[in-house]
């Protein structure tokens, strides 16, 4: 039940009626009319800009339009207690208590689907996220993007969209050769006590390579490791497979699974690069040309070579991009072109890429090629996951582990737990850097937002437990006609914002809105709970160890929304803390 959408529909229906009666003029499109959450200073439940939208076409001030609409809106709605006007022309509505009773009834009836967008146009989404090179365990730099991608998928699924989560395995190129050689030398070290050539900077030094080497040795007794060239092809497959096992384990520690793992090598071997390039050629988006030296390059050392170039500037990019080098080998970008052609061929409505901070500059070129291949400017949406800084006691924090010179996801989860990692990684918008403060994460206070939200659910659970009731079971309330107070209605107003939160977070692919909202809801609930210390009427359990139906409804409503929100985020709803 989205009360803001309901009242928007009511207002638009009323305007069309008034136009037919010749009382008001309305524009051809009414998209500019909104019904929103009002600022606190308005002291209202909902607010609309309708008077300001109609002002110009009716040649009247917004205040005059608002005064014209006020009595008509109120006359046609028994739920309205009062309507006021705020400059420059906002119409603010306050509901009767009866309205909130009906709202709570619908919320509880909706159960785990409250907030579902009934007007959602069910689409097919492909979300590609993480896609780190399969050369070792995932580190903290991958963690935030992984969680963002996973929660976006949960959000879209909540609204009954079909969502496929995909990992693109970059198993083609020089980094894979270096990785395979690293495993080979570790195998030689284990079998023949040969010293690992650590002075070779192209090799991967982390001790996890030793684990991969030992696993390959134990599972491939008949494989000989005497000559790298003879064994390299098979060893590459085995090494990547072991690395992917490690990556999948890392992701599982975060509560993340992917539906597909797509191999770059397979895309290249299936000649998909050639096919994608041919497609661009047919549409005359490719030409032979030379690239001038970038501004930061020494022009005297730059050699202009004729290359196969994609006309990305025709689609908003700042320069055309090379697909093939002068030696006829494909560029890294060409592989991505083929992969996105592969995505397009699978007939998804929307493609979503979650990119790391180091790939932000890649957005224009890949967006350009998707538009060229699909003919759809809105086919691809890219979100950037900015950097995470680990903080402890106000200082940068580094955990000393054996995985290499970085902190792995496993390290982080072991340190603070999965729930904390998932919740805190979403605490800010993905496009800004995030400070992950270990001290705050472990606090049992309001400053630890995860604790404060989970404690809200646990608190409600404790009431039900004391009453020998199961929080997960439906509640039986015969009649919703409670005389709720202003303090209680504050909670209901916050509950009414949940469908808006879901809608905006889903439409804008901004999952950080969920933990922010849940913290605000928990704050409203805890504030009301604390009133019971001094005011017996505010307590949920009375002196006879009983609870009124009106209080039961409040608890059930808040717990429903908290549980839905934490489920989407992928965090536990603890009954005890």
PEDA-V116543 format. One record per residue. NEAR is the number of other ideal C-beta (glycine too) atoms within 12 Angstrom. D_FIRST is the distance of its C-alpha to the first C-alpha in Angstrom with 2 decimals. Layout:
near=NEAR d_first=D_FIRST
near=NEAR d_first=D_FIRST
This chain:
near=32 d_first=0.00
near=34 d_first=3.79
near=35 d_first=5.98
near=34 d_first=8.85
near=27 d_first=8.54
near=27 d_first=8.00
near=37 d_first=11.05
near=30 d_first=12.87
near=20 d_first=12.93
near=28 d_first=14.11
near=36 d_first=16.74
near=27 d_first=18.02
near=21 d_first=18.38
near=33 d_first=20.25
near=33 d_first=22.45
near=19 d_first=23.51
near=19 d_first=24.47
near=24 d_first=26.45
near=20 d_first=28.18
near=13 d_first=29.32
near=13 d_first=30.72
near=9 d_first=32.56
near=18 d_first=31.08
near=28 d_first=29.69
near=23 d_first=30.10
near=31 d_first=27.32
near=20 d_first=28.01
near=9 d_first=27.95
near=10 d_first=24.96
near=25 d_first=21.99
near=12 d_first=20.80
near=20 d_first=21.98
near=33 d_first=19.56
near=25 d_first=16.83
near=32 d_first=14.30
near=28 d_first=14.55
near=31 d_first=14.72
near=27 d_first=17.96
near=13 d_first=21.07
near=14 d_first=21.96
near=12 d_first=24.94
near=24 d_first=22.91
near=20 d_first=21.73
near=29 d_first=18.54
near=39 d_first=14.76
near=42 d_first=14.20
near=36 d_first=17.06
near=43 d_first=18.11
near=30 d_first=21.30
near=42 d_first=21.58
near=38 d_first=24.95
near=29 d_first=26.46
near=33 d_first=25.59
near=36 d_first=27.22
near=27 d_first=30.16
near=17 d_first=32.53
near=21 d_first=32.33
near=26 d_first=32.78
near=12 d_first=35.50
near=20 d_first=34.16
near=19 d_first=33.11
near=28 d_first=29.41
near=22 d_first=30.13
near=20 d_first=31.61
near=36 d_first=28.70
near=34 d_first=26.28
near=19 d_first=28.57
near=27 d_first=28.60
near=40 d_first=24.82
near=28 d_first=24.11
near=15 d_first=25.46
near=26 d_first=24.00
near=35 d_first=20.38
near=22 d_first=20.86
near=12 d_first=22.74
near=20 d_first=19.99
near=27 d_first=17.23
near=13 d_first=17.94
near=26 d_first=15.16
near=27 d_first=17.10
near=23 d_first=19.77
near=20 d_first=21.48
near=34 d_first=21.70
near=28 d_first=24.07
near=30 d_first=25.57
near=24 d_first=26.50
near=16 d_first=29.10
near=17 d_first=29.34
near=30 d_first=26.79
near=32 d_first=23.27
near=45 d_first=21.39
near=35 d_first=19.65
near=41 d_first=17.45
near=26 d_first=17.32
near=30 d_first=15.35
near=22 d_first=17.04
near=24 d_first=16.68
near=22 d_first=15.50
near=31 d_first=12.22
near=38 d_first=11.71
near=29 d_first=12.86
near=27 d_first=10.31
near=39 d_first=7.50
near=41 d_first=9.61
near=26 d_first=10.20
near=28 d_first=6.82
near=37 d_first=6.96
near=32 d_first=10.50
near=21 d_first=10.21
near=25 d_first=8.29
near=21 d_first=11.29
near=23 d_first=12.38
near=26 d_first=9.78
near=37 d_first=6.90
near=42 d_first=6.71
near=30 d_first=8.04
near=29 d_first=8.53
near=20 d_first=8.82
near=18 d_first=11.31
near=25 d_first=13.35
near=16 d_first=16.96
near=20 d_first=18.20
near=26 d_first=21.39
near=22 d_first=24.32
near=39 d_first=24.94
near=41 d_first=28.16
near=46 d_first=28.14
near=45 d_first=31.63
near=46 d_first=32.06
near=42 d_first=34.87
near=37 d_first=37.64
near=40 d_first=40.31
near=31 d_first=43.92
near=41 d_first=44.81
near=38 d_first=47.64
near=40 d_first=46.45
near=41 d_first=43.68
near=43 d_first=40.57
near=36 d_first=40.83
near=39 d_first=38.54
near=32 d_first=38.49
near=40 d_first=36.61
near=47 d_first=34.27
near=47 d_first=31.76
near=47 d_first=31.41
near=48 d_first=31.05
near=48 d_first=28.10
near=47 d_first=26.41
near=50 d_first=26.85
near=41 d_first=25.65
near=46 d_first=22.40
near=45 d_first=21.68
near=37 d_first=22.28
near=36 d_first=19.86
near=42 d_first=17.11
near=40 d_first=17.82
near=28 d_first=18.16
near=34 d_first=14.77
near=30 d_first=13.43
near=20 d_first=16.04
near=29 d_first=18.73
near=22 d_first=22.29
near=35 d_first=23.87
near=31 d_first=27.56
near=33 d_first=28.95
near=32 d_first=32.54
near=39 d_first=35.53
near=38 d_first=38.39
near=35 d_first=41.62
near=33 d_first=44.16
near=35 d_first=47.11
near=33 d_first=49.45
near=25 d_first=51.72
near=16 d_first=54.07
near=27 d_first=51.76
near=32 d_first=51.79
near=25 d_first=55.59
near=26 d_first=55.78
near=39 d_first=53.45
near=40 d_first=55.53
near=31 d_first=58.73
near=39 d_first=57.34
near=46 d_first=56.64
near=41 d_first=60.08
near=33 d_first=61.90
near=38 d_first=60.08
near=37 d_first=61.12
near=28 d_first=64.68
near=24 d_first=64.45
near=24 d_first=63.43
near=21 d_first=65.93
near=16 d_first=68.85
near=10 d_first=68.34
near=16 d_first=68.34
near=13 d_first=67.02
near=26 d_first=63.66
near=19 d_first=64.35
near=17 d_first=62.08
near=10 d_first=63.89
near=15 d_first=62.26
near=10 d_first=59.24
near=19 d_first=57.72
near=26 d_first=57.15
near=38 d_first=54.22
near=26 d_first=55.63
near=29 d_first=52.85
near=23 d_first=53.82
near=37 d_first=50.97
near=38 d_first=53.32
near=27 d_first=55.74
near=27 d_first=53.12
near=40 d_first=52.44
near=37 d_first=56.22
near=20 d_first=56.78
near=23 d_first=54.05
near=34 d_first=55.60
near=27 d_first=59.08
near=16 d_first=58.15
near=15 d_first=56.29
near=24 d_first=58.83
near=10 d_first=62.27
near=9 d_first=64.00
near=22 d_first=62.86
near=17 d_first=65.58
near=32 d_first=64.83
near=15 d_first=68.26
near=14 d_first=67.57
near=21 d_first=64.33
near=15 d_first=64.73
near=13 d_first=65.14
near=25 d_first=62.16
near=23 d_first=59.77
near=18 d_first=57.78
near=23 d_first=57.12
near=36 d_first=56.64
near=32 d_first=53.99
near=26 d_first=51.92
near=30 d_first=52.41
near=42 d_first=51.65
near=35 d_first=48.40
near=26 d_first=47.37
near=37 d_first=48.08
near=40 d_first=46.26
near=33 d_first=43.15
near=24 d_first=43.30
near=31 d_first=43.33
near=39 d_first=40.45
near=26 d_first=38.30
near=22 d_first=39.18
near=39 d_first=38.18
near=37 d_first=34.78
near=20 d_first=34.33
near=29 d_first=35.08
near=42 d_first=32.00
near=29 d_first=29.90
near=38 d_first=30.09
near=25 d_first=31.30
near=30 d_first=31.84
near=22 d_first=31.75
near=24 d_first=34.76
near=30 d_first=37.82
near=34 d_first=39.56
near=30 d_first=43.21
near=33 d_first=44.70
near=26 d_first=48.09
near=23 d_first=46.97
near=31 d_first=45.59
near=30 d_first=48.96
near=15 d_first=51.03
near=21 d_first=49.18
near=16 d_first=50.32
near=32 d_first=46.75
near=35 d_first=47.86
near=24 d_first=50.52
near=23 d_first=48.11
near=39 d_first=45.56
near=32 d_first=48.42
near=20 d_first=49.84
near=28 d_first=46.51
near=38 d_first=46.64
near=23 d_first=50.31
near=13 d_first=49.62
near=21 d_first=47.33
near=12 d_first=49.98
near=30 d_first=47.89
near=30 d_first=50.73
near=24 d_first=54.20
near=18 d_first=57.14
near=22 d_first=57.45
near=18 d_first=58.23
near=27 d_first=56.03
near=16 d_first=57.38
near=16 d_first=57.57
near=13 d_first=54.51
near=10 d_first=55.15
near=7 d_first=55.46
near=13 d_first=57.97
near=10 d_first=61.75
near=12 d_first=62.58
near=7 d_first=66.14
near=9 d_first=64.99
near=15 d_first=62.31
near=16 d_first=63.41
near=15 d_first=61.76
near=19 d_first=61.50
near=17 d_first=60.44
near=28 d_first=57.13
near=34 d_first=54.55
near=34 d_first=51.80
near=42 d_first=48.28
near=28 d_first=47.55
near=33 d_first=44.47
near=20 d_first=45.33
near=21 d_first=44.34
near=31 d_first=40.74
near=19 d_first=40.60
near=26 d_first=42.42
near=15 d_first=45.25
near=24 d_first=47.90
near=30 d_first=48.64
near=37 d_first=48.36
near=32 d_first=51.04
near=40 d_first=50.36
near=31 d_first=53.88
near=19 d_first=56.60
near=19 d_first=60.19
near=12 d_first=61.17
near=16 d_first=58.73
near=19 d_first=56.39
near=28 d_first=52.66
near=26 d_first=50.86
near=28 d_first=47.91
near=34 d_first=45.77
near=38 d_first=47.03
near=37 d_first=45.64
near=42 d_first=42.19
near=43 d_first=42.55
near=40 d_first=43.30
near=43 d_first=40.41
near=41 d_first=37.92
near=32 d_first=39.60
near=34 d_first=39.02
near=37 d_first=35.29
near=29 d_first=35.16
near=20 d_first=37.09
near=22 d_first=34.40
near=18 d_first=32.03
near=30 d_first=29.02
near=25 d_first=26.76
near=33 d_first=26.61
near=41 d_first=29.05
near=41 d_first=28.23
near=39 d_first=31.15
near=44 d_first=30.91
near=38 d_first=34.27
near=34 d_first=36.31
near=25 d_first=37.56
near=16 d_first=40.94
near=30 d_first=39.51
near=22 d_first=37.78
near=20 d_first=40.75
near=26 d_first=40.21
near=29 d_first=36.98
near=26 d_first=38.69
near=37 d_first=41.10
near=40 d_first=38.73
near=31 d_first=36.16
near=34 d_first=39.12
near=44 d_first=40.33
near=41 d_first=36.96
near=29 d_first=36.72
near=39 d_first=40.33
near=39 d_first=39.88
near=29 d_first=36.62
near=14 d_first=36.84
near=19 d_first=33.27
near=15 d_first=32.88
near=16 d_first=29.30
near=32 d_first=30.06
near=38 d_first=30.60
near=32 d_first=28.60
near=35 d_first=30.54
near=33 d_first=29.38
near=28 d_first=32.12
near=43 d_first=32.20
near=27 d_first=34.45
near=26 d_first=37.02
near=37 d_first=36.59
near=24 d_first=39.15
near=33 d_first=39.89
near=20 d_first=40.81
near=21 d_first=42.51
near=12 d_first=44.08
near=12 d_first=43.50
near=13 d_first=45.50
near=16 d_first=44.90
near=24 d_first=44.79
near=19 d_first=46.40
near=26 d_first=46.54
near=12 d_first=49.83
near=22 d_first=49.29
near=19 d_first=51.31
near=30 d_first=49.03
near=25 d_first=50.59
near=17 d_first=50.21
near=29 d_first=46.42
near=35 d_first=43.77
near=36 d_first=42.05
near=43 d_first=38.49
near=31 d_first=40.12
near=29 d_first=41.84
near=40 d_first=38.67
near=33 d_first=36.72
near=19 d_first=39.77
near=28 d_first=40.00
near=33 d_first=36.49
near=25 d_first=34.44
near=32 d_first=31.79
near=32 d_first=28.78
near=37 d_first=30.34
near=41 d_first=31.31
near=42 d_first=27.91
near=41 d_first=26.02
near=42 d_first=28.69
near=47 d_first=29.23
near=47 d_first=25.69
near=38 d_first=26.12
near=27 d_first=27.13
near=24 d_first=26.56
near=38 d_first=28.58
near=24 d_first=30.82
near=18 d_first=32.37
near=20 d_first=34.75
near=31 d_first=33.63
near=25 d_first=35.74
near=36 d_first=35.34
near=26 d_first=36.90
near=29 d_first=38.17
near=21 d_first=38.92
near=26 d_first=35.40
near=33 d_first=33.89
near=20 d_first=36.05
near=19 d_first=35.50
near=15 d_first=33.77
near=15 d_first=32.43
near=20 d_first=29.68
near=18 d_first=31.39
near=29 d_first=30.41
near=36 d_first=26.70
near=42 d_first=26.35
near=32 d_first=28.18
near=31 d_first=26.12
near=45 d_first=22.78
near=35 d_first=24.38
near=31 d_first=26.11
near=41 d_first=22.87
near=41 d_first=21.90
near=29 d_first=25.53
near=34 d_first=25.67
near=44 d_first=22.83
near=28 d_first=24.53
near=23 d_first=27.79
near=34 d_first=26.54
near=27 d_first=25.49
near=18 d_first=28.79
near=18 d_first=30.81
near=24 d_first=29.32
near=13 d_first=30.10
near=25 d_first=26.48
near=15 d_first=24.80
near=30 d_first=21.70
near=19 d_first=20.57
near=15 d_first=20.88
near=17 d_first=18.31
near=31 d_first=18.92
near=13 d_first=20.18
near=24 d_first=19.17
near=11 d_first=20.47
near=13 d_first=19.08
near=29 d_first=16.40
near=19 d_first=18.58
near=27 d_first=19.50
near=17 d_first=21.27
near=33 d_first=19.66
near=20 d_first=21.77
near=19 d_first=21.28
near=22 d_first=21.74
near=35 d_first=18.90
near=32 d_first=16.52
near=27 d_first=17.43
near=41 d_first=15.87
near=39 d_first=12.55
near=36 d_first=12.64
near=36 d_first=13.32
near=46 d_first=10.49
near=40 d_first=8.06
near=37 d_first=10.08
near=43 d_first=9.52
near=36 d_first=7.25
near=32 d_first=9.99
near=38 d_first=12.59
near=37 d_first=11.89
near=30 d_first=11.96
near=26 d_first=15.07
near=37 d_first=16.74
near=38 d_first=16.47
near=24 d_first=17.62
near=22 d_first=20.35
near=35 d_first=21.25
near=28 d_first=21.28
near=48 d_first=20.55
near=37 d_first=22.12
near=34 d_first=18.95
near=44 d_first=17.61
near=39 d_first=20.57
near=26 d_first=20.67
near=39 d_first=17.14
near=47 d_first=17.87
near=35 d_first=21.13
near=32 d_first=19.68
near=40 d_first=17.29
near=38 d_first=20.34
near=25 d_first=22.46
near=33 d_first=20.39
near=39 d_first=20.56
near=28 d_first=24.26
near=22 d_first=25.11
near=34 d_first=23.81
near=30 d_first=25.60
near=18 d_first=28.78
near=22 d_first=28.73
near=24 d_first=29.54
near=12 d_first=32.91
near=10 d_first=34.20
near=13 d_first=31.98
near=13 d_first=31.90
near=19 d_first=28.97
near=26 d_first=26.73
near=24 d_first=27.83
near=35 d_first=25.67
near=26 d_first=28.75
near=18 d_first=31.24
near=10 d_first=35.02
near=10 d_first=35.08
near=12 d_first=32.92
near=17 d_first=30.05
near=26 d_first=26.40
near=24 d_first=24.63
near=25 d_first=21.44
near=30 d_first=19.75
near=33 d_first=20.85
near=31 d_first=19.94
near=38 d_first=16.27
near=43 d_first=16.41
near=41 d_first=18.17
near=40 d_first=16.02
near=44 d_first=12.78
near=44 d_first=14.76
near=46 d_first=16.57
near=35 d_first=13.63
near=47 d_first=12.47
near=49 d_first=16.19
near=35 d_first=17.00
near=35 d_first=14.49
near=46 d_first=15.79
near=37 d_first=19.37
near=27 d_first=19.23
near=41 d_first=18.30
near=46 d_first=21.08
near=36 d_first=23.35
near=38 d_first=24.25
near=24 d_first=24.96
near=35 d_first=23.13
near=25 d_first=26.32
near=24 d_first=26.66
near=16 d_first=29.91
near=21 d_first=31.30
